[in-house]
């Protein structure tokens, strides 16, 4: 790489020690004025927050010399409509694996919260009620011990979720795009999901949003789940048919823990806000006190590989002159 290659990062250089010295760095987190001429940028690390595609849409057509667009999300489907705005040969890299530990924590936290009725007890605490009026016997709730949990997505987050479910002595069943056998056991293909849903006590969605996964938990899927089953989504809201999920929860058949929704942000007055049996968090699974360190270390490692001309991590596609892309193997 030539000295002076321009790199835009969503952090000030002083926050990321050890960056390659031969590059010229500018800070841009997607807000505020641009720090320079976009045509000079060769490596762009996008904002590490949901909705990066909306922020990048107006600036990408001006980045005529862009070589690498680094995302911090695992999925990249929202970027596909912007491919023709990028010059041929631009590599699109994701943040696959960067947030696995942080995202796995709330995924597994929501399961016992739902099964043990913490949403119900939280509402009672707000009312100052120990038990429902007239109740005198203990309330029995569901344990996760021995329950069958489908983990949809066999990437870094899904594997981290399964590792934590072992502490609850759950039977974990993986579902991914293609069926395969791994050293840890069998992974079922997406085509088997419908047949597996009636057997599961809980489903945890960890798959990235792609053209193949969008709507994978469609209108029929919630109805296939057994009575009393739990659904947790820490992936993307567009994986799930929201209307179908609302119907099953409203009927008292399912409970749901949702860090992501469709639509998002969830508008005021939406049924999910007030349905008994639903816990909603505002797309915060990855955002912890560990977030800065994780999202600062990854671009540093990528930039050193870029400086040495080595293959970058997590490259999912390379744009072509036709405005489409060659996907990585």
Secondary structure, 3 states (H helix, E strand, C coil): CCCCCEEEECCCHHHCCCCCCCCEEEECCCCCCCCCCHHHEEEEECCCCCCHHHHHHHHHCCCCCCCEEECCCCCCHHHHHHHHHCCCCCEEECCCCCCHHHHHHHHHHHHHHHHCCHHHHHHHHHHCCCCCCCCCCCCCCCCCCCCEEEEECCCHHHHHHHHHHHHHCCEEEEEECCCEEECCEEEEEHHHHHHHHCCCCEEEECCCCCCCCCCCECCCHHHHCCCCCEEEECCCHHHECHHHHHHHHHCCCCEEEECCCCCCCCCCCCHHHHCCCEEECCCCCCCCCCHHHHHHHHHHHHHHHHHHCCCCCCEEEEECCCCCEEECC
